[in-house]
C-alpha cells in the first residue's frame, strides 16, 4: 500500500494535542499489518476526501 494515499483520505486527521496526523479508523495491529502487507494498492477503508473539506481541516 502506498502510505501517501493517507494524505487524501477522509479518515486522515490532525491531532493538535500530539501535533501529528493519524488515521481515525479504529484498527487493531492485525488489521494494520494485513493492510500494509497485502498486495492491494489501496487500504480497504480508503475514502477519497473532498478537497474543500480537507482544506478546511488543515
PDBQT receptor file of N, H, CA, C and O in Angstrom, charges set to zero:
ATOM      1  N   UNK A   1       0.840  -1.182   0.000  1.00  0.00    +0.000 N 
ATOM      2  CA  UNK A   1       0.000   0.000   0.000  1.00  0.00    +0.000 C 
ATOM      3  C   UNK A   1       0.883   1.242   0.000  1.00  0.00    +0.000 C 
ATOM      4  O   UNK A   1       1.950   1.272   0.612  1.00  0.00    +0.000 OA
ATOM      5  N   UNK A   2       0.421   2.232  -0.682  1.00  0.00    +0.000 N 
ATOM      6  H   UNK A   2      -0.446   2.208  -1.180  1.00  0.00    +0.000 HD
ATOM      7  CA  UNK A   2       1.159   3.489  -0.766  1.00  0.00    +0.000 C 
ATOM      8  C   UNK A   2       0.708   4.404   0.378  1.00  0.00    +0.000 C 
ATOM      9  O   UNK A   2      -0.418   4.900   0.355  1.00  0.00    +0.000 OA
ATOM     10  N   UNK A   3       1.572   4.637   1.383  1.00  0.00    +0.000 N 
ATOM     11  H   UNK A   3       2.487   4.234   1.402  1.00  0.00    +0.000 HD
ATOM     12  CA  UNK A   3       1.176   5.474   2.526  1.00  0.00    +0.000 C 
ATOM     13  C   UNK A   3       0.819   6.905   2.144  1.00  0.00    +0.000 C 
ATOM     14  O   UNK A   3       0.123   7.582   2.900  1.00  0.00    +0.000 OA
ATOM     15  N   UNK A   4       1.279   7.382   0.990  1.00  0.00    +0.000 N 
ATOM     16  H   UNK A   4       1.844   6.832   0.376  1.00  0.00    +0.000 HD
ATOM     17  CA  UNK A   4       0.943   8.754   0.595  1.00  0.00    +0.000 C 
ATOM     18  C   UNK A   4      -0.544   8.912   0.293  1.00  0.00    +0.000 C 
ATOM     19  O   UNK A   4      -1.048  10.035   0.269  1.00  0.00    +0.000 OA
ATOM     20  N   UNK A   5      -1.256   7.806   0.062  1.00  0.00    +0.000 N 
ATOM     21  H   UNK A   5      -0.847   6.894   0.081  1.00  0.00    +0.000 HD
ATOM     22  CA  UNK A   5      -2.700   7.888  -0.149  1.00  0.00    +0.000 C 
ATOM     23  C   UNK A   5      -3.415   8.369   1.104  1.00  0.00    +0.000 C 
ATOM     24  O   UNK A   5      -4.499   8.945   1.019  1.00  0.00    +0.000 OA
ATOM     25  N   UNK A   6      -2.826   8.140   2.246  1.00  0.00    +0.000 N 
ATOM     26  H   UNK A   6      -1.945   7.671   2.315  1.00  0.00    +0.000 HD
ATOM     27  CA  UNK A   6      -3.454   8.552   3.505  1.00  0.00    +0.000 C 
ATOM     28  C   UNK A   6      -3.721  10.056   3.527  1.00  0.00    +0.000 C 
ATOM     29  O   UNK A   6      -4.717  10.500   4.098  1.00  0.00    +0.000 OA
ATOM     30  N   UNK A   7      -2.847  10.833   2.916  1.00  0.00    +0.000 N 
ATOM     31  H   UNK A   7      -2.038  10.473   2.452  1.00  0.00    +0.000 HD
ATOM     32  CA  UNK A   7      -2.981  12.287   2.953  1.00  0.00    +0.000 C 
ATOM     33  C   UNK A   7      -4.253  12.784   2.286  1.00  0.00    +0.000 C 
ATOM     34  O   UNK A   7      -4.735  13.867   2.616  1.00  0.00    +0.000 OA
ATOM     35  N   UNK A   8      -4.803  12.017   1.357  1.00  0.00    +0.000 N 
ATOM     36  H   UNK A   8      -4.411  11.138   1.089  1.00  0.00    +0.000 HD
ATOM     37  CA  UNK A   8      -6.035  12.432   0.682  1.00  0.00    +0.000 C 
ATOM     38  C   UNK A   8      -7.243  11.653   1.185  1.00  0.00    +0.000 C 
ATOM     39  O   UNK A   8      -8.332  11.771   0.623  1.00  0.00    +0.000 OA
ATOM     40  N   UNK A   9      -7.064  10.868   2.225  1.00  0.00    +0.000 N 
ATOM     41  H   UNK A   9      -6.180  10.773   2.681  1.00  0.00    +0.000 HD
ATOM     42  CA  UNK A   9      -8.150  10.034   2.753  1.00  0.00    +0.000 C 
ATOM     43  C   UNK A   9      -9.042  10.815   3.718  1.00  0.00    +0.000 C 
ATOM     44  O   UNK A   9      -8.573  11.659   4.482  1.00  0.00    +0.000 OA
ATOM     45  N   UNK A  10     -10.316  10.518   3.664  1.00  0.00    +0.000 N 
ATOM     46  H   UNK A  10     -10.697   9.833   3.044  1.00  0.00    +0.000 HD
ATOM     47  CA  UNK A  10     -11.317  11.141   4.532  1.00  0.00    +0.000 C 
ATOM     48  C   UNK A  10     -11.018  10.862   6.009  1.00  0.00    +0.000 C 
ATOM     49  O   UNK A  10     -11.318  11.694   6.865  1.00  0.00    +0.000 OA
ATOM     50  N   UNK A  11     -10.436   9.711   6.311  1.00  0.00    +0.000 N 
ATOM     51  H   UNK A  11     -10.193   9.035   5.616  1.00  0.00    +0.000 HD
ATOM     52  CA  UNK A  11     -10.212   9.274   7.694  1.00  0.00    +0.000 C 
ATOM     53  C   UNK A  11      -8.890   9.754   8.283  1.00  0.00    +0.000 C 
ATOM     54  O   UNK A  11      -8.568   9.416   9.422  1.00  0.00    +0.000 OA
ATOM     55  N   UNK A  12      -8.124  10.530   7.535  1.00  0.00    +0.000 N 
ATOM     56  H   UNK A  12      -8.385  10.804   6.609  1.00  0.00    +0.000 HD
ATOM     57  CA  UNK A  12      -6.826  11.012   7.995  1.00  0.00    +0.000 C 
ATOM     58  C   UNK A  12      -7.023  12.386   8.621  1.00  0.00    +0.000 C 
ATOM     59  O   UNK A  12      -7.514  13.302   7.961  1.00  0.00    +0.000 OA
ATOM     60  N   UNK A  13      -6.647  12.539   9.882  1.00  0.00    +0.000 N 
ATOM     61  H   UNK A  13      -6.248  11.795  10.418  1.00  0.00    +0.000 HD
ATOM     62  CA  UNK A  13      -6.932  13.787  10.591  1.00  0.00    +0.000 C 
ATOM     63  C   UNK A  13      -5.730  14.216  11.423  1.00  0.00    +0.000 C 
ATOM     64  O   UNK A  13      -4.822  13.427  11.685  1.00  0.00    +0.000 OA
ATOM     65  N   UNK A  14      -5.744  15.461  11.827  1.00  0.00    +0.000 N 
ATOM     66  H   UNK A  14      -6.482  16.102  11.615  1.00  0.00    +0.000 HD
ATOM     67  CA  UNK A  14      -4.663  16.049  12.620  1.00  0.00    +0.000 C 
ATOM     68  C   UNK A  14      -5.063  16.111  14.087  1.00  0.00    +0.000 C 
ATOM     69  O   UNK A  14      -6.169  16.543  14.414  1.00  0.00    +0.000 OA
ATOM     70  N   UNK A  15      -4.174  15.686  14.962  1.00  0.00    +0.000 N 
ATOM     71  H   UNK A  15      -3.276  15.336  14.695  1.00  0.00    +0.000 HD
ATOM     72  CA  UNK A  15      -4.394  15.738  16.402  1.00  0.00    +0.000 C 
ATOM     73  C   UNK A  15      -3.536  16.861  16.973  1.00  0.00    +0.000 C 
ATOM     74  O   UNK A  15      -2.310  16.752  17.021  1.00  0.00    +0.000 OA
ATOM     75  N   UNK A  16      -4.181  17.937  17.403  1.00  0.00    +0.000 N 
ATOM     76  H   UNK A  16      -5.177  18.026  17.364  1.00  0.00    +0.000 HD
ATOM     77  CA  UNK A  16      -3.450  19.098  17.916  1.00  0.00    +0.000 C 
ATOM     78  C   UNK A  16      -2.712  18.786  19.210  1.00  0.00    +0.000 C 
ATOM     79  O   UNK A  16      -1.638  19.335  19.459  1.00  0.00    +0.000 OA
ATOM     80  N   UNK A  17      -3.270  17.921  20.025  1.00  0.00    +0.000 N 
ATOM     81  H   UNK A  17      -4.142  17.475  19.823  1.00  0.00    +0.000 HD
ATOM     82  CA  UNK A  17      -2.639  17.592  21.302  1.00  0.00    +0.000 C 
ATOM     83  C   UNK A  17      -1.282  16.922  21.096  1.00  0.00    +0.000 C 
ATOM     84  O   UNK A  17      -0.313  17.245  21.783  1.00  0.00    +0.000 OA
ATOM     85  N   UNK A  18      -1.218  15.987  20.148  1.00  0.00    +0.000 N 
ATOM     86  H   UNK A  18      -2.006  15.725  19.590  1.00  0.00    +0.000 HD
ATOM     87  CA  UNK A  18       0.029  15.265  19.878  1.00  0.00    +0.000 C 
ATOM     88  C   UNK A  18       0.816  15.864  18.714  1.00  0.00    +0.000 C 
ATOM     89  O   UNK A  18       1.926  15.420  18.420  1.00  0.00    +0.000 OA
ATOM     90  N   UNK A  19       0.240  16.880  18.047  1.00  0.00    +0.000 N 
ATOM     91  H   UNK A  19      -0.661  17.241  18.286  1.00  0.00    +0.000 HD
ATOM     92  CA  UNK A  19       0.889  17.563  16.935  1.00  0.00    +0.000 C 
ATOM     93  C   UNK A  19       1.297  16.589  15.829  1.00  0.00    +0.000 C 
ATOM     94  O   UNK A  19       2.423  16.635  15.331  1.00  0.00    +0.000 OA
ATOM     95  N   UNK A  20       0.363  15.703  15.449  1.00  0.00    +0.000 N 
ATOM     96  H   UNK A  20      -0.551  15.665  15.853  1.00  0.00    +0.000 HD
ATOM     97  CA  UNK A  20       0.635  14.740  14.385  1.00  0.00    +0.000 C 
ATOM     98  C   UNK A  20      -0.656  14.308  13.695  1.00  0.00    +0.000 C 
ATOM     99  O   UNK A  20      -1.755  14.475  14.225  1.00  0.00    +0.000 OA
ATOM    100  N   UNK A  21      -0.491  13.752  12.507  1.00  0.00    +0.000 N 
ATOM    101  H   UNK A  21       0.401  13.616  12.077  1.00  0.00    +0.000 HD
ATOM    102  CA  UNK A  21      -1.631  13.224  11.756  1.00  0.00    +0.000 C 
ATOM    103  C   UNK A  21      -1.812  11.760  12.105  1.00  0.00    +0.000 C 
ATOM    104  O   UNK A  21      -0.855  11.077  12.469  1.00  0.00    +0.000 OA
ATOM    105  N   UNK A  22      -3.044  11.278  11.995  1.00  0.00    +0.000 N 
ATOM    106  H   UNK A  22      -3.822  11.833  11.700  1.00  0.00    +0.000 HD
ATOM    107  CA  UNK A  22      -3.332   9.888  12.322  1.00  0.00    +0.000 C 
ATOM    108  C   UNK A  22      -4.572   9.419  11.550  1.00  0.00    +0.000 C 
ATOM    109  O   UNK A  22      -5.345  10.225  11.033  1.00  0.00    +0.000 OA
ATOM    110  N   UNK A  23      -4.734   8.116  11.489  1.00  0.00    +0.000 N 
ATOM    111  H   UNK A  23      -4.106   7.461  11.909  1.00  0.00    +0.000 HD
ATOM    112  CA  UNK A  23      -5.905   7.520  10.854  1.00  0.00    +0.000 C 
ATOM    113  C   UNK A  23      -7.002   7.403  11.902  1.00  0.00    +0.000 C 
ATOM    114  O   UNK A  23      -6.785   6.846  12.978  1.00  0.00    +0.000 OA
ATOM    115  N   UNK A  24      -8.183   7.933  11.583  1.00  0.00    +0.000 N 
ATOM    116  H   UNK A  24      -8.359   8.386  10.709  1.00  0.00    +0.000 HD
ATOM    117  CA  UNK A  24      -9.286   7.909  12.540  1.00  0.00    +0.000 C 
ATOM    118  C   UNK A  24      -9.993   6.555  12.602  1.00  0.00    +0.000 C 
ATOM    119  O   UNK A  24     -10.827   6.333  13.480  1.00  0.00    +0.000 OA
ATOM    120  N   UNK A  25      -9.665   5.646  11.674  1.00  0.00    +0.000 N 
ATOM    121  H   UNK A  25      -8.988   5.827  10.961  1.00  0.00    +0.000 HD
ATOM    122  CA  UNK A  25     -10.273   4.320  11.715  1.00  0.00    +0.000 C 
ATOM    123  C   UNK A  25      -9.730   3.585  12.941  1.00  0.00    +0.000 C 
ATOM    124  O   UNK A  25      -8.540   3.665  13.244  1.00  0.00    +0.000 OA
ATOM    125  N   UNK A  26     -10.593   2.885  13.628  1.00  0.00    +0.000 N 
ATOM    126  H   UNK A  26     -11.560   2.820  13.382  1.00  0.00    +0.000 HD
ATOM    127  CA  UNK A  26     -10.184   2.148  14.824  1.00  0.00    +0.000 C 
ATOM    128  C   UNK A  26      -9.674   0.771  14.400  1.00  0.00    +0.000 C 
ATOM    129  O   UNK A  26     -10.422  -0.207  14.409  1.00  0.00    +0.000 OA
ATOM    130  N   UNK A  27      -8.389   0.705  14.026  1.00  0.00    +0.000 N 
ATOM    131  H   UNK A  27      -7.781   1.500  14.018  1.00  0.00    +0.000 HD
ATOM    132  CA  UNK A  27      -7.785  -0.522  13.521  1.00  0.00    +0.000 C 
ATOM    133  C   UNK A  27      -6.915  -1.157  14.598  1.00  0.00    +0.000 C 
ATOM    134  O   UNK A  27      -6.200  -0.464  15.322  1.00  0.00    +0.000 OA
ATOM    135  N   UNK A  28      -6.982  -2.475  14.696  1.00  0.00    +0.000 N 
ATOM    136  H   UNK A  28      -7.563  -3.038  14.108  1.00  0.00    +0.000 HD
ATOM    137  CA  UNK A  28      -6.071  -3.138  15.628  1.00  0.00    +0.000 C 
ATOM    138  C   UNK A  28      -4.780  -3.481  14.880  1.00  0.00    +0.000 C 
ATOM    139  O   UNK A  28      -4.697  -3.286  13.667  1.00  0.00    +0.000 OA
ATOM    140  N   UNK A  29      -3.786  -3.984  15.587  1.00  0.00    +0.000 N 
ATOM    141  H   UNK A  29      -3.853  -4.142  16.573  1.00  0.00    +0.000 HD
ATOM    142  CA  UNK A  29      -2.472  -4.251  14.991  1.00  0.00    +0.000 C 
ATOM    143  C   UNK A  29      -2.558  -5.235  13.834  1.00  0.00    +0.000 C 
ATOM    144  O   UNK A  29      -1.862  -5.076  12.831  1.00  0.00    +0.000 OA
ATOM    145  N   UNK A  30      -3.406  -6.253  13.963  1.00  0.00    +0.000 N 
ATOM    146  H   UNK A  30      -3.972  -6.383  14.777  1.00  0.00    +0.000 HD
ATOM    147  CA  UNK A  30      -3.533  -7.255  12.907  1.00  0.00    +0.000 C 
ATOM    148  C   UNK A  30      -4.086  -6.647  11.622  1.00  0.00    +0.000 C 
ATOM    149  O   UNK A  30      -3.621  -6.973  10.530  1.00  0.00    +0.000 OA
ATOM    150  N   UNK A  31      -5.071  -5.772  11.748  1.00  0.00    +0.000 N 
ATOM    151  H   UNK A  31      -5.449  -5.507  12.635  1.00  0.00    +0.000 HD
ATOM    152  CA  UNK A  31      -5.634  -5.126  10.564  1.00  0.00    +0.000 C 
ATOM    153  C   UNK A  31      -4.606  -4.240   9.874  1.00  0.00    +0.000 C 
ATOM    154  O   UNK A  31      -4.506  -4.241   8.647  1.00  0.00    +0.000 OA
ATOM    155  N   UNK A  32      -3.852  -3.491  10.648  1.00  0.00    +0.000 N 
ATOM    156  H   UNK A  32      -3.933  -3.490  11.645  1.00  0.00    +0.000 HD
ATOM    157  CA  UNK A  32      -2.822  -2.617  10.081  1.00  0.00    +0.000 C 
ATOM    158  C   UNK A  32      -1.781  -3.457   9.347  1.00  0.00    +0.000 C 
ATOM    159  O   UNK A  32      -1.362  -3.106   8.244  1.00  0.00    +0.000 OA
ATOM    160  N   UNK A  33      -1.367  -4.553   9.950  1.00  0.00    +0.000 N 
ATOM    161  H   UNK A  33      -1.707  -4.839  10.846  1.00  0.00    +0.000 HD
ATOM    162  CA  UNK A  33      -0.386  -5.427   9.307  1.00  0.00    +0.000 C 
ATOM    163  C   UNK A  33      -0.927  -5.983   7.995  1.00  0.00    +0.000 C 
ATOM    164  O   UNK A  33      -0.228  -5.972   6.981  1.00  0.00    +0.000 OA
ATOM    165  N   UNK A  34      -2.162  -6.469   8.005  1.00  0.00    +0.000 N 
ATOM    166  H   UNK A  34      -2.730  -6.478   8.828  1.00  0.00    +0.000 HD
ATOM    167  CA  UNK A  34      -2.761  -7.028   6.788  1.00  0.00    +0.000 C 
ATOM    168  C   UNK A  34      -2.852  -5.984   5.675  1.00  0.00    +0.000 C 
ATOM    169  O   UNK A  34      -2.609  -6.297   4.510  1.00  0.00    +0.000 OA
ATOM    170  N   UNK A  35      -3.198  -4.756   6.030  1.00  0.00    +0.000 N 
ATOM    171  H   UNK A  35      -3.395  -4.502   6.977  1.00  0.00    +0.000 HD
ATOM    172  CA  UNK A  35      -3.315  -3.693   5.019  1.00  0.00    +0.000 C 
ATOM    173  C   UNK A  35      -1.956  -3.408   4.376  1.00  0.00    +0.000 C 
ATOM    174  O   UNK A  35      -1.854  -3.335   3.152  1.00  0.00    +0.000 OA
ATOM    175  N   UNK A  36      -0.918  -3.247   5.190  1.00  0.00    +0.000 N 
ATOM    176  H   UNK A  36      -1.001  -3.306   6.185  1.00  0.00    +0.000 HD
ATOM    177  CA  UNK A  36       0.388  -2.895   4.648  1.00  0.00    +0.000 C 
ATOM    178  C   UNK A  36       1.106  -4.087   4.025  1.00  0.00    +0.000 C 
ATOM    179  O   UNK A  36       1.977  -3.887   3.179  1.00  0.00    +0.000 OA
ATOM    180  N   UNK A  37       0.777  -5.310   4.407  1.00  0.00    +0.000 N 
ATOM    181  H   UNK A  37       0.070  -5.473   5.095  1.00  0.00    +0.000 HD
ATOM    182  CA  UNK A  37       1.425  -6.495   3.857  1.00  0.00    +0.000 C 
ATOM    183  C   UNK A  37       0.698  -7.038   2.626  1.00  0.00    +0.000 C 
ATOM    184  O   UNK A  37       1.240  -7.874   1.903  1.00  0.00    +0.000 OA
ATOM    185  N   UNK A  38      -0.502  -6.576   2.391  1.00  0.00    +0.000 N 
ATOM    186  H   UNK A  38      -0.943  -5.897   2.978  1.00  0.00    +0.000 HD
ATOM    187  CA  UNK A  38      -1.272  -7.114   1.260  1.00  0.00    +0.000 C 
ATOM    188  C   UNK A  38      -0.721  -6.609  -0.062  1.00  0.00    +0.000 C 
ATOM    189  O   UNK A  38       0.016  -5.624  -0.108  1.00  0.00    +0.000 OA
ATOM    190  N   UNK A  39      -1.081  -7.281  -1.115  1.00  0.00    +0.000 N 
ATOM    191  H   UNK A  39      -1.679  -8.081  -1.078  1.00  0.00    +0.000 HD
ATOM    192  CA  UNK A  39      -0.655  -6.894  -2.455  1.00  0.00    +0.000 C 
ATOM    193  C   UNK A  39      -1.571  -5.830  -3.045  1.00  0.00    +0.000 C 
ATOM    194  O   UNK A  39      -1.309  -5.311  -4.130  1.00  0.00    +0.000 OA
ATOM    195  N   UNK A  40      -2.632  -5.509  -2.340  1.00  0.00    +0.000 N 
ATOM    196  H   UNK A  40      -2.845  -5.930  -1.459  1.00  0.00    +0.000 HD
ATOM    197  CA  UNK A  40      -3.525  -4.465  -2.817  1.00  0.00    +0.000 C 
ATOM    198  C   UNK A  40      -2.796  -3.129  -2.787  1.00  0.00    +0.000 C 
ATOM    199  O   UNK A  40      -1.916  -2.907  -1.956  1.00  0.00    +0.000 OA
ATOM    200  N   UNK A  41      -3.166  -2.258  -3.689  1.00  0.00    +0.000 N 
ATOM    201  H   UNK A  41      -3.881  -2.438  -4.364  1.00  0.00    +0.000 HD
ATOM    202  CA  UNK A  41      -2.512  -0.958  -3.726  1.00  0.00    +0.000 C 
ATOM    203  C   UNK A  41      -3.243   0.075  -2.881  1.00  0.00    +0.000 C 
ATOM    204  O   UNK A  41      -2.774   1.202  -2.729  1.00  0.00    +0.000 OA
ATOM    205  N   UNK A  42      -4.399  -0.310  -2.328  1.00  0.00    +0.000 N 
ATOM    206  H   UNK A  42      -4.780  -1.226  -2.452  1.00  0.00    +0.000 HD
ATOM    207  CA  UNK A  42      -5.170   0.653  -1.536  1.00  0.00    +0.000 C 
ATOM    208  C   UNK A  42      -5.668   0.024  -0.242  1.00  0.00    +0.000 C 
ATOM    209  O   UNK A  42      -5.879  -1.185  -0.146  1.00  0.00    +0.000 OA
ATOM    210  N   UNK A  43      -5.843   0.874   0.727  1.00  0.00    +0.000 N 
ATOM    211  H   UNK A  43      -5.671   1.856   0.649  1.00  0.00    +0.000 HD
ATOM    212  CA  UNK A  43      -6.438   0.471   2.003  1.00  0.00    +0.000 C 
ATOM    213  C   UNK A  43      -7.927   0.190   1.758  1.00  0.00    +0.000 C 
ATOM    214  O   UNK A  43      -8.571   0.945   1.029  1.00  0.00    +0.000 OA
ATOM    215  N   UNK A  44      -8.486  -0.864   2.339  1.00  0.00    +0.000 N 
ATOM    216  H   UNK A  44      -7.963  -1.477   2.932  1.00  0.00    +0.000 HD
ATOM    217  CA  UNK A  44      -9.913  -1.140   2.129  1.00  0.00    +0.000 C 
ATOM    218  C   UNK A  44     -10.822  -0.085   2.751  1.00  0.00    +0.000 C 
ATOM    219  O   UNK A  44     -12.006  -0.019   2.422  1.00  0.00    +0.000 OA
ATOM    220  N   UNK A  45     -10.289   0.732   3.636  1.00  0.00    +0.000 N 
ATOM    221  H   UNK A  45      -9.326   0.679   3.903  1.00  0.00    +0.000 HD
ATOM    222  CA  UNK A  45     -11.073   1.779   4.293  1.00  0.00    +0.000 C 
ATOM    223  C   UNK A  45     -10.871   3.147   3.650  1.00  0.00    +0.000 C 
ATOM    224  O   UNK A  45     -11.464   4.136   4.083  1.00  0.00    +0.000 OA
ATOM    225  N   UNK A  46     -10.031   3.200   2.614  1.00  0.00    +0.000 N 
ATOM    226  H   UNK A  46      -9.549   2.397   2.263  1.00  0.00    +0.000 HD
ATOM    227  CA  UNK A  46      -9.739   4.472   1.959  1.00  0.00    +0.000 C 
ATOM    228  C   UNK A  46     -11.009   5.071   1.372  1.00  0.00    +0.000 C 
ATOM    229  O   UNK A  46     -11.790   4.391   0.706  1.00  0.00    +0.000 OA
ATOM    230  N   UNK A  47     -11.192   6.336   1.629  1.00  0.00    +0.000 N 
ATOM    231  H   UNK A  47     -10.558   6.889   2.170  1.00  0.00    +0.000 HD
ATOM    232  CA  UNK A  47     -12.325   7.081   1.076  1.00  0.00    +0.000 C 
ATOM    233  C   UNK A  47     -11.779   8.427   0.626  1.00  0.00    +0.000 C 
ATOM    234  O   UNK A  47     -11.219   9.182   1.420  1.00  0.00    +0.000 OA
ATOM    235  N   UNK A  48     -11.949   8.717  -0.653  1.00  0.00    +0.000 N 
ATOM    236  H   UNK A  48     -12.404   8.103  -1.299  1.00  0.00    +0.000 HD
ATOM    237  CA  UNK A  48     -11.435   9.970  -1.200  1.00  0.00    +0.000 C 
ATOM    238  C   UNK A  48     -12.072  11.139  -0.477  1.00  0.00    +0.000 C 
ATOM    239  O   UNK A  48     -13.297  11.252  -0.427  1.00  0.00    +0.000 OA
ATOM    240  N   UNK A  49     -11.250  12.005   0.082  1.00  0.00    +0.000 N 
ATOM    241  H   UNK A  49     -10.255  11.913   0.042  1.00  0.00    +0.000 HD
ATOM    242  CA  UNK A  49     -11.755  13.178   0.783  1.00  0.00    +0.000 C 
ATOM    243  C   UNK A  49     -12.084  14.291  -0.194  1.00  0.00    +0.000 C 
ATOM    244  O   UNK A  49     -11.411  14.452  -1.211  1.00  0.00    +0.000 OA
ATOM    245  N   UNK A  50     -13.096  15.042   0.107  1.00  0.00    +0.000 N 
ATOM    246  H   UNK A  50     -13.643  14.912   0.934  1.00  0.00    +0.000 HD
ATOM    247  CA  UNK A  50     -13.456  16.203  -0.682  1.00  0.00    +0.000 C 
ATOM    248  C   UNK A  50     -12.370  17.255  -0.489  1.00  0.00    +0.000 C 
ATOM    249  O   UNK A  50     -12.021  17.567   0.650  1.00  0.00    +0.000 OA
ATOM    250  N   UNK A  51     -11.827  17.809  -1.571  1.00  0.00    +0.000 N 
ATOM    251  H   UNK A  51     -12.111  17.555  -2.496  1.00  0.00    +0.000 HD
ATOM    252  CA  UNK A  51     -10.723  18.755  -1.463  1.00  0.00    +0.000 C 
ATOM    253  C   UNK A  51     -11.067  19.956  -0.586  1.00  0.00    +0.000 C 
ATOM    254  O   UNK A  51     -10.227  20.425   0.182  1.00  0.00    +0.000 OA
ATOM    255  N   UNK A  52     -12.286  20.449  -0.695  1.00  0.00    +0.000 N 
ATOM    256  H   UNK A  52     -12.968  20.068  -1.319  1.00  0.00    +0.000 HD
ATOM    257  CA  UNK A  52     -12.684  21.607   0.110  1.00  0.00    +0.000 C 
ATOM    258  C   UNK A  52     -12.779  21.227   1.582  1.00  0.00    +0.000 C 
ATOM    259  O   UNK A  52     -12.400  22.011   2.452  1.00  0.00    +0.000 OA
ATOM    260  N   UNK A  53     -13.277  20.043   1.863  1.00  0.00    +0.000 N 
ATOM    261  H   UNK A  53     -13.585  19.405   1.157  1.00  0.00    +0.000 HD
ATOM    262  CA  UNK A  53     -13.357  19.574   3.253  1.00  0.00    +0.000 C 
ATOM    263  C   UNK A  53     -11.959  19.403   3.835  1.00  0.00    +0.000 C 
ATOM    264  O   UNK A  53     -11.689  19.828   4.958  1.00  0.00    +0.000 OA
ATOM    265  N   UNK A  54     -11.060  18.770   3.050  1.00  0.00    +0.000 N 
ATOM    266  H   UNK A  54     -11.280  18.425   2.137  1.00  0.00    +0.000 HD
ATOM    267  CA  UNK A  54      -9.708  18.548   3.539  1.00  0.00    +0.000 C 
ATOM    268  C   UNK A  54      -8.986  19.874   3.778  1.00  0.00    +0.000 C 
ATOM    269  O   UNK A  54      -8.229  19.994   4.740  1.00  0.00    +0.000 OA
ATOM    270  N   UNK A  55      -9.207  20.859   2.925  1.00  0.00    +0.000 N 
ATOM    271  H   UNK A  55      -9.822  20.761   2.143  1.00  0.00    +0.000 HD
ATOM    272  CA  UNK A  55      -8.557  22.165   3.087  1.00  0.00    +0.000 C 
ATOM    273  C   UNK A  55      -9.061  22.870   4.348  1.00  0.00    +0.000 C 
ATOM    274  O   UNK A  55      -8.283  23.542   5.025  1.00  0.00    +0.000 OA
ATOM    275  N   UNK A  56     -10.321  22.731   4.666  1.00  0.00    +0.000 N 
ATOM    276  H   UNK A  56     -10.952  22.185   4.115  1.00  0.00    +0.000 HD
ATOM    277  CA  UNK A  56     -10.858  23.356   5.881  1.00  0.00    +0.000 C 
ATOM    278  C   UNK A  56     -10.279  22.723   7.136  1.00  0.00    +0.000 C 
ATOM    279  O   UNK A  56     -10.152  23.394   8.160  1.00  0.00    +0.000 OA
ATOM    280  N   UNK A  57      -9.927  21.445   7.076  1.00  0.00    +0.000 N 
ATOM    281  H   UNK A  57     -10.030  20.900   6.243  1.00  0.00    +0.000 HD
ATOM    282  CA  UNK A  57      -9.399  20.749   8.247  1.00  0.00    +0.000 C 
ATOM    283  C   UNK A  57      -7.950  21.124   8.515  1.00  0.00    +0.000 C 
ATOM    284  O   UNK A  57      -7.467  20.921   9.629  1.00  0.00    +0.000 OA
ATOM    285  N   UNK A  58      -7.245  21.662   7.534  1.00  0.00    +0.000 N 
ATOM    286  H   UNK A  58      -7.638  21.827   6.629  1.00  0.00    +0.000 HD
ATOM    287  CA  UNK A  58      -5.814  21.952   7.707  1.00  0.00    +0.000 C 
ATOM    288  C   UNK A  58      -5.584  23.240   8.406  1.00  0.00    +0.000 C 
ATOM    289  O   UNK A  58      -4.437  23.627   8.627  1.00  0.00    +0.000 OA
TER     290      UNK A  58
